């Protein structure tokens, strides 16, 4: 596969994932909290995650796949890769692990609580997701900064 295609897929996956988290955390979350009562807000978030998470799954597959192919194509492995590549890889792994936890634990419990109309439990799970998405958004912005400027350090 062409280096340009690999890089384009890698960047697009990162932009969709991190941009989606940034939008959800900085724009949608405060607006929904201000305008919607908890039951409607919690149903909204369940729907939003249901539409967003398939794109995150694609990113979770594409980012390491394209990243590792590029590392082996350009540097013949991590041994020769510069520090900023190792930083992106390490932070990317942490982000993926956080996402996997969100998807398989609090998101699963959020969906169940919303289905059961257990609004206090759903609110608790949404708050847990909010904190983890906040961490992942910050990590994603750091990774993007490292990717953009890392070679100049």
C-alpha positions as CSV (number, residue, x, y, z in Angstrom):
1,X,0.0,0.0,0.0
2,X,1.3,3.5,-0.9
3,X,2.9,5.5,1.9
4,X,0.5,8.4,1.0
5,X,-2.6,6.2,1.5
6,X,-1.3,4.8,4.7
7,X,-0.6,8.2,6.1
8,X,-3.9,9.6,4.9
9,X,-5.9,6.7,6.5
10,X,-3.8,7.2,9.7
11,X,-4.5,10.9,9.9
12,X,-8.2,10.6,9.0
13,X,-8.7,8.0,11.7
14,X,-7.0,10.2,14.3
15,X,-9.0,13.3,13.2
16,X,-12.3,11.5,13.3
17,X,-11.7,9.9,16.7
18,X,-10.1,12.9,18.5
19,X,-12.2,15.4,16.7
20,X,-15.4,13.5,17.6
21,X,-14.3,13.4,21.3
22,X,-13.4,17.1,21.3
23,X,-16.8,18.0,19.8
24,X,-18.7,15.7,22.2
25,X,-16.8,16.9,25.3
26,X,-16.5,20.6,24.6
27,X,-19.6,21.4,22.5
28,X,-22.3,18.8,22.8
29,X,-21.9,17.9,26.5
30,X,-22.4,21.4,28.0
31,X,-25.2,22.1,25.5
32,X,-27.1,18.9,26.4
33,X,-26.6,19.5,30.1
34,X,-28.0,23.0,29.8
35,X,-31.0,22.2,27.7
36,X,-32.2,18.7,28.3
37,X,-33.7,16.9,31.3
38,X,-31.7,13.9,32.5
39,X,-33.9,11.2,30.9
40,X,-33.7,12.8,27.5
41,X,-30.1,13.7,27.9
42,X,-29.1,10.2,28.8
43,X,-31.1,8.8,25.9
44,X,-29.3,11.3,23.6
45,X,-25.9,10.2,24.8
46,X,-26.7,6.5,24.3
47,X,-27.8,7.3,20.8
48,X,-24.7,9.5,20.2
49,X,-22.3,6.8,21.4
50,X,-24.2,4.2,19.4
51,X,-23.5,6.3,16.2
52,X,-19.9,7.4,17.1
53,X,-18.4,4.2,18.5
54,X,-18.5,2.3,15.2
55,X,-16.2,5.0,13.8
56,X,-13.9,4.7,16.9
57,X,-13.7,0.9,16.3
58,X,-12.5,1.6,12.7
59,X,-10.0,4.1,14.1
60,X,-8.8,1.6,16.8
61,X,-8.1,-0.9,14.0
62,X,-6.7,1.6,11.4
63,X,-4.4,3.6,13.7
64,X,-2.1,0.8,14.9
65,X,-2.3,-1.1,11.6
66,X,-1.3,1.9,9.5
67,X,1.1,3.1,12.1
68,X,3.0,-0.1,12.4
69,X,3.2,-0.6,8.7
70,X,4.7,2.9,8.4
71,X,7.1,2.2,11.2
72,X,8.4,-0.9,9.5
73,X,8.4,0.7,6.0
74,X,10.2,3.9,7.0
75,X,12.3,2.8,10.0
76,X,12.6,-1.0,9.6
77,X,11.0,-1.3,13.1
78,X,10.8,0.6,16.3
79,X,14.5,0.1,17.0
80,X,15.3,2.8,14.5
81,X,12.2,5.0,15.0
82,X,12.6,8.4,16.6
83,X,11.3,9.2,20.1
84,X,8.2,11.0,18.8
85,X,7.1,7.7,17.1
86,X,7.5,5.8,20.4
87,X,5.5,8.5,22.2
88,X,2.7,8.4,19.7
89,X,2.6,4.6,19.9
90,X,2.6,4.5,23.7
91,X,-0.1,7.2,24.1
92,X,-2.1,5.5,21.3
93,X,-2.0,2.2,23.2
94,X,-3.2,3.9,26.3
95,X,-6.0,5.6,24.4
96,X,-7.1,2.3,22.9
97,X,-7.2,0.7,26.3
98,X,-9.3,3.5,27.7
99,X,-11.7,3.2,24.8
100,X,-12.0,-0.5,25.2
101,X,-12.8,-0.1,28.9
102,X,-15.4,2.6,28.1
103,X,-17.0,0.5,25.5
104,X,-17.2,-2.8,27.4
105,X,-17.9,-1.5,30.9
106,X,-19.5,2.0,31.5
107,X,-21.1,2.3,28.1
108,X,-22.6,-1.2,28.4
109,X,-23.9,-0.3,31.8
110,X,-25.2,3.0,30.6
111,X,-27.2,1.3,27.8
112,X,-28.7,-1.1,30.3
113,X,-29.5,1.6,32.8
114,X,-31.2,3.7,30.1
115,X,-33.2,0.7,28.9
116,X,-34.3,0.1,32.5
117,X,-35.0,3.9,33.0
118,X,-32.7,3.8,36.0
119,X,-31.7,7.4,35.6
120,X,-29.4,7.7,38.7
121,X,-27.3,4.7,37.5
122,X,-27.3,6.0,34.0
123,X,-26.1,9.4,35.2
124,X,-23.3,7.7,37.2
125,X,-22.2,5.8,34.1
126,X,-22.3,8.8,31.9
127,X,-20.2,10.7,34.3
128,X,-17.7,7.9,34.3
129,X,-17.6,8.0,30.5
130,X,-17.3,11.8,30.6
131,X,-14.1,11.6,32.7
132,X,-12.5,8.9,30.6
133,X,-13.4,10.7,27.3
134,X,-11.9,13.9,28.8
135,X,-8.7,12.0,29.5
136,X,-8.7,10.5,26.0
137,X,-9.4,13.8,24.4
138,X,-6.4,15.4,26.2
139,X,-4.2,12.4,25.2
140,X,-5.4,12.6,21.6
141,X,-4.6,16.3,21.4
142,X,-1.1,15.5,22.8
143,X,-0.6,12.7,20.3
144,X,-1.7,15.0,17.4
145,X,0.8,17.7,18.6
146,X,3.6,15.2,18.9
147,X,2.7,13.9,15.4
148,X,2.8,17.4,13.9
149,X,5.8,18.7,15.7
150,X,7.7,15.7,17.1
151,X,10.3,15.5,14.4
152,X,11.4,19.1,15.2
153,X,12.2,18.4,18.9
